[in-house]
């Protein structure tokens, strides 16, 4: 395991005085000012993702991490953030930590939510605990890595039930996982809550999280790739954020997740058609949506692409 550093909930990043690798508790006031040009890091985004999911579900603790595959086929964890029940945050420092099998890995492999109803009887969870305990014995001579392994083990042991949801790129490739834990009782997450979490991450938040992570990674490179959702680049989605937020709030206040999802979907399709002047081939490329899926959704919502072409628009005036 990689060494971890503990910081308080709410701090953007550790103090510059903290030695990488040592677990320290850093107060929010010691974090560097954010009014400079410091962009959020990948760790910051994972931390915010886990904290937001914990608040939304009222879980006791949670974590988020990203995975990658080495040239030799070995699966590794590149970033991980543990949000502890008391509010502390532990970040992984070793960037290529070997991936251990468990419920989260199963969620990534299957590309869908994995639910642990009772951690005490779940085989994958118990196997993960045993693998971590064996790992602590293997790295006994490495103080920093041993400390992180113990922190991770102490994080997992109190779990009574949890839900693991893969973070997926548009198109379905899983690149990481968000897991939310109850330390008080089994079967903490009800059916409706589980469905909302899975649908939210699958259809909206997952793609946004991936986009933000790629943007953060690009900001850390000498030559940054094109950034997603950057106002300075004249994105076709400029200005849509506030409207989408109001739309989601309106429907979710009324308890209608399906209606909220349908309205957001319809809005984005119509906006893409307007921005592409009624050309379906340009519209589904703007949405990064498969052609067949795009036309199926046009039929579902009763949208006629021809109504968005310049000639049709002038004819309706």
C-alpha positions as CSV (number, residue, x, y, z in Angstrom):
1,X,0.0,0.0,0.0
2,X,1.1,3.5,-0.6
3,X,1.6,5.9,2.3
4,X,-1.2,8.3,3.1
5,X,-1.7,11.7,4.5
6,X,-4.6,12.7,6.7
7,X,-6.1,16.2,6.3
8,X,-9.3,17.7,7.7
9,X,-12.5,17.8,5.8
10,X,-12.8,21.0,3.9
11,X,-9.2,21.8,3.3
12,X,-8.2,22.0,-0.3
13,X,-4.8,20.4,0.0
14,X,-2.2,19.7,2.7
15,X,0.1,22.4,4.0
16,X,3.3,22.8,2.2
17,X,5.1,22.1,5.5
18,X,3.7,18.5,5.6
19,X,6.2,15.9,4.6
20,X,4.8,13.7,1.8
21,X,4.2,10.2,3.1
22,X,3.6,11.0,6.8
23,X,0.0,10.9,8.0
24,X,-0.8,14.3,9.5
25,X,-3.9,16.0,10.6
26,X,-3.9,19.4,8.9
27,X,-6.4,22.1,9.9
28,X,-8.5,23.9,7.3
29,X,-6.8,27.2,8.1
30,X,-3.3,25.8,7.1
31,X,-4.3,25.1,3.5
32,X,-2.9,27.5,1.0
33,X,-5.1,30.3,-0.3
34,X,-7.1,29.3,-3.4
35,X,-7.4,32.8,-4.9
36,X,-4.1,32.2,-6.8
37,X,-3.8,30.2,-10.0
38,X,-3.7,26.8,-8.3
39,X,-6.1,24.5,-10.2
40,X,-7.8,21.6,-8.4
41,X,-5.9,18.4,-8.5
42,X,-7.2,14.9,-9.3
43,X,-7.1,14.2,-5.5
44,X,-9.2,17.3,-4.8
45,X,-11.8,16.1,-7.3
46,X,-12.0,12.6,-5.8
47,X,-12.2,14.1,-2.3
48,X,-15.1,16.4,-3.4
49,X,-16.8,13.5,-5.1
50,X,-16.6,11.3,-2.0
51,X,-17.7,14.0,0.3
52,X,-20.7,15.0,-1.8
53,X,-21.9,11.4,-2.1
54,X,-21.6,10.9,1.6
55,X,-23.7,14.1,2.3
56,X,-26.3,13.0,-0.3
57,X,-26.7,9.5,1.1
58,X,-26.0,10.3,4.8
59,X,-23.5,7.5,4.8
60,X,-20.9,7.3,7.6
61,X,-17.8,7.2,5.4
62,X,-16.7,6.7,1.9
63,X,-13.9,6.6,-0.6
64,X,-13.2,7.2,-4.3
65,X,-10.3,5.9,-6.4
66,X,-9.0,5.6,-9.9
67,X,-7.5,2.6,-11.6
68,X,-5.2,1.9,-14.5
69,X,-3.6,-1.1,-16.2
70,X,0.2,-1.4,-16.5
71,X,1.9,-2.6,-19.7
72,X,2.2,-6.1,-18.1
73,X,-1.5,-6.3,-17.4
74,X,-1.2,-5.5,-13.7
75,X,-4.1,-3.5,-12.3
76,X,-3.1,-0.6,-10.1
77,X,-4.7,2.2,-8.1
78,X,-3.4,5.6,-9.2
79,X,-5.3,7.8,-6.8
80,X,-7.4,7.1,-3.7
81,X,-9.1,9.3,-1.1
82,X,-10.6,7.9,2.1
83,X,-13.2,10.1,3.9
84,X,-13.3,9.1,7.6
85,X,-16.4,9.2,9.9
86,X,-14.8,12.0,12.0
87,X,-14.1,14.1,9.0
88,X,-10.5,13.3,8.4
89,X,-9.3,12.6,4.8
90,X,-6.5,10.2,3.9
91,X,-5.0,10.5,0.4
92,X,-2.9,7.9,-1.3
93,X,0.7,9.0,-2.2
94,X,2.0,5.9,-4.0
95,X,0.7,6.3,-7.5
96,X,0.9,2.7,-8.7
97,X,-0.5,0.7,-5.7
98,X,-1.4,-2.9,-6.6
99,X,-5.1,-3.4,-6.8
100,X,-6.6,-5.8,-4.3
101,X,-9.7,-7.8,-5.1
102,X,-12.9,-6.8,-3.3
103,X,-16.4,-5.5,-3.8
104,X,-15.2,-2.3,-5.5
105,X,-13.1,-4.2,-7.9
106,X,-16.1,-6.4,-8.7
107,X,-18.2,-3.3,-9.5
108,X,-15.5,-2.0,-11.8
109,X,-15.1,-5.3,-13.6
110,X,-18.9,-5.8,-14.0
111,X,-19.5,-2.1,-14.9
112,X,-22.4,-1.9,-12.5
113,X,-23.2,-1.2,-8.8
114,X,-22.2,-3.9,-6.3
115,X,-24.1,-3.9,-3.0
116,X,-22.8,-5.4,0.3
117,X,-25.9,-6.1,2.4
118,X,-23.9,-7.5,5.3
119,X,-20.1,-7.0,5.4
120,X,-19.6,-9.7,8.0
121,X,-20.9,-12.4,5.7
122,X,-19.8,-11.0,2.3
123,X,-17.1,-13.2,0.8
124,X,-15.4,-10.5,-1.3
125,X,-15.3,-8.1,1.7
126,X,-13.8,-10.7,4.0
127,X,-11.3,-11.7,1.3
128,X,-10.2,-8.0,1.0
129,X,-9.7,-7.7,4.7
130,X,-7.5,-10.9,4.7
131,X,-5.5,-9.6,1.7
132,X,-4.9,-6.3,3.5
133,X,-3.8,-8.0,6.6
134,X,-1.4,-10.2,4.6
135,X,-0.1,-7.0,2.9
136,X,0.7,-5.4,6.2
137,X,2.9,-8.4,7.0
138,X,4.7,-8.2,3.6
139,X,5.6,-4.5,3.9
140,X,6.4,-4.5,7.6
141,X,9.8,-2.9,6.9
142,X,8.4,0.0,4.9
143,X,7.0,2.4,7.5
144,X,5.1,4.7,5.2
145,X,3.4,2.1,3.1
146,X,2.6,0.1,6.2
147,X,1.0,3.1,7.8
148,X,-1.3,3.6,4.8
149,X,-2.2,-0.2,4.8
150,X,-3.2,0.1,8.4
151,X,-5.2,3.2,7.8
152,X,-7.1,1.5,5.0
153,X,-7.7,-1.6,7.1
154,X,-9.0,0.4,10.0
155,X,-11.3,2.2,7.5
156,X,-12.8,-1.0,6.2
157,X,-13.1,-3.1,9.3
158,X,-16.1,-1.2,10.9
159,X,-18.2,-1.4,7.7
160,X,-21.6,-3.0,8.2
161,X,-23.0,-2.5,4.7
162,X,-21.9,-0.5,1.7
163,X,-22.5,0.3,-2.0
164,X,-19.8,0.4,-4.7
165,X,-20.5,2.2,-7.9
166,X,-18.1,2.4,-10.9
167,X,-17.0,5.8,-12.3
168,X,-17.4,5.3,-16.0
169,X,-16.4,7.2,-19.2
170,X,-19.1,8.0,-21.7
171,X,-19.4,4.7,-23.5
172,X,-19.1,2.5,-20.5
173,X,-15.4,2.0,-19.6
174,X,-14.9,2.0,-15.8
175,X,-12.0,4.0,-14.6
176,X,-12.6,4.0,-10.9
177,X,-15.1,3.6,-8.1
178,X,-17.0,5.5,-5.4
179,X,-18.0,3.5,-2.3
180,X,-20.2,4.6,0.5
181,X,-20.3,2.8,3.9
182,X,-22.6,2.5,6.9
183,X,-20.8,1.5,10.1
184,X,-24.1,1.3,12.1
185,X,-26.3,-1.3,10.5
186,X,-26.7,-3.8,7.7
187,X,-28.8,-2.9,4.6
188,X,-28.4,0.8,5.2
189,X,-29.1,1.8,1.5
190,X,-32.8,1.3,0.5
191,X,-33.9,0.3,-3.0
192,X,-34.8,3.8,-4.1
193,X,-31.5,5.3,-2.8
194,X,-29.5,2.6,-4.5
195,X,-31.2,3.2,-7.8
196,X,-30.8,7.0,-7.6
197,X,-27.1,6.7,-6.8
198,X,-26.5,4.3,-9.6
199,X,-28.5,6.3,-12.2
200,X,-26.9,9.5,-11.1
201,X,-23.3,8.2,-11.5
202,X,-24.1,6.3,-14.7
203,X,-25.9,9.1,-16.5
204,X,-24.6,12.4,-15.4
205,X,-22.0,12.6,-12.5
206,X,-19.7,9.8,-13.8
207,X,-19.1,11.6,-17.1
208,X,-18.6,14.9,-15.3
209,X,-16.2,13.5,-12.8
210,X,-14.1,11.9,-15.6
211,X,-14.1,15.2,-17.5
212,X,-12.9,17.1,-14.4
213,X,-10.3,14.5,-13.7
214,X,-8.9,14.7,-17.2
215,X,-9.0,18.5,-17.1
216,X,-7.0,18.4,-13.8
217,X,-4.5,16.0,-15.3
218,X,-4.1,18.2,-18.3
219,X,-3.5,21.2,-16.1
220,X,-0.6,19.3,-14.5
221,X,1.1,18.6,-17.9
222,X,3.5,21.0,-19.7
223,X,1.1,21.2,-22.6
224,X,-2.5,20.8,-21.6
225,X,-4.9,19.0,-23.9
226,X,-8.3,20.6,-24.8
227,X,-10.2,21.2,-21.6
228,X,-13.8,20.1,-21.1
229,X,-16.4,22.6,-19.8
230,X,-13.9,25.5,-19.9
231,X,-15.7,28.8,-20.6
232,X,-12.7,30.4,-22.3
233,X,-12.9,27.9,-25.1
234,X,-16.4,28.7,-26.4
235,X,-18.0,25.3,-25.6
236,X,-21.4,24.6,-27.1
237,X,-22.6,24.0,-23.6
238,X,-21.7,27.4,-22.2
239,X,-24.4,28.9,-20.0
240,X,-26.3,25.6,-19.5
241,X,-25.1,24.8,-15.9
242,X,-27.4,27.2,-14.0
243,X,-30.4,26.0,-16.1
244,X,-29.6,22.3,-15.6
245,X,-29.2,22.9,-11.8
246,X,-32.6,24.6,-11.6
247,X,-34.2,21.8,-13.7
248,X,-32.8,19.1,-11.5
249,X,-33.8,20.9,-8.3
250,X,-37.3,21.5,-9.6
251,X,-38.0,17.8,-10.3
252,X,-36.0,16.2,-7.5
253,X,-37.9,18.4,-4.9
254,X,-41.0,16.6,-6.2
255,X,-39.3,13.2,-5.9
256,X,-39.3,12.5,-9.6
257,X,-35.9,11.2,-10.6
258,X,-37.1,9.7,-13.9
259,X,-38.8,13.0,-14.9
260,X,-35.7,15.0,-14.0
261,X,-33.5,12.7,-16.1
262,X,-35.9,12.8,-19.0
263,X,-36.1,16.6,-19.0
264,X,-32.3,17.0,-18.8
265,X,-31.9,14.6,-21.7
266,X,-34.5,16.4,-23.8
267,X,-32.9,19.8,-23.1
268,X,-29.4,18.6,-24.1
269,X,-30.7,17.0,-27.4
270,X,-32.6,20.1,-28.4
271,X,-29.7,22.3,-27.5
272,X,-27.3,20.2,-29.6
273,X,-29.7,20.4,-32.6
274,X,-30.0,24.2,-32.2
275,X,-26.2,24.5,-32.0
276,X,-25.7,22.2,-35.0
277,X,-28.5,24.1,-37.0
278,X,-30.6,20.9,-37.3
279,X,-27.9,18.6,-38.6
280,X,-28.4,15.3,-36.7
281,X,-24.9,14.0,-37.5
282,X,-23.3,17.1,-35.9
283,X,-25.7,17.0,-33.0
284,X,-24.9,13.4,-31.9
285,X,-21.2,14.2,-32.2
286,X,-21.6,17.2,-30.0
287,X,-23.3,15.0,-27.4
288,X,-20.7,12.2,-27.9
289,X,-23.6,9.9,-28.3
290,X,-23.8,6.8,-30.6
291,X,-25.8,7.5,-33.7
292,X,-28.4,4.7,-33.1
293,X,-28.9,5.9,-29.5
294,X,-29.4,9.5,-30.6
295,X,-32.1,8.7,-33.1
296,X,-33.8,6.4,-30.6
297,X,-33.9,9.3,-28.1
298,X,-35.4,11.6,-30.8
299,X,-38.2,9.1,-31.3
300,X,-38.6,8.7,-27.5
301,X,-39.0,12.5,-27.0
302,X,-40.9,13.2,-30.2
303,X,-38.3,15.6,-31.5
304,X,-38.1,16.4,-35.2
305,X,-34.5,17.5,-36.1
306,X,-35.8,19.3,-39.2
307,X,-37.5,21.9,-37.0
308,X,-34.1,23.1,-35.9
309,X,-32.7,23.8,-39.4
310,X,-32.5,27.5,-40.5
311,X,-35.0,27.1,-43.3
312,X,-37.6,25.5,-41.0
313,X,-37.0,28.1,-38.3
314,X,-37.6,31.0,-40.8
315,X,-40.7,29.3,-42.1
316,X,-42.2,29.3,-38.6
317,X,-41.7,33.0,-38.0
